[in-house]
Amino acid sequence: MIALVQRVASARVEIAGARVGAIDAGLLVFVCAEPADTVSHAERLVAKLLTLRIFGDDAGKMNRSLQDIGGGLLLVSQFTLAADTSRGNRPGFSAAAPPELGRALFDEVLRIARERHAPVATGEFGADMQVHLVNDGPVTVPLRFG
């Protein structure tokens, strides 16, 4: 599983001009499943997202987690994180999970996150989404499990 984590002051997802998910301060996370991923990878990803210490403490050091600050979590499916750009100028996406598996694993990430944290928002799997964010820092962290 691949994730791109962005610390945000706020973020929202729109589909055809309608807001479908939004958070205030917290994490915007783009999530990509790969063919060998399992529910165990989804569990590990959510555990890491909730405890990753990338928020400032009183001294300005990155010592606080999403759980510590009670921040929002916006999860967005993004198969393009598995892009292979090693040949030519057009990326290949064969390293991403097939849509059925990708949807199932993304839904699992979402389910686990909602069990363990609030608020959790999302976009819509497979939809053409517009993601708006105010990156805080900026702080952007790639994660990979698998």
Secondary structure, DSSP 8 states (H G I E B T S, - for coil): -EEEEEEEEEEEEEETTEEEEEESSEEEEEEE--TT--HHHHHHHHHHHHH---EE-TTS-EEE-HHHHT-EEEEEE-GGGG-B-SSSSS-B-TTS--HHHHHHHHHHHHHHHHHH-S-EEE--TTS--EEEEEEEEEEEEEEE--
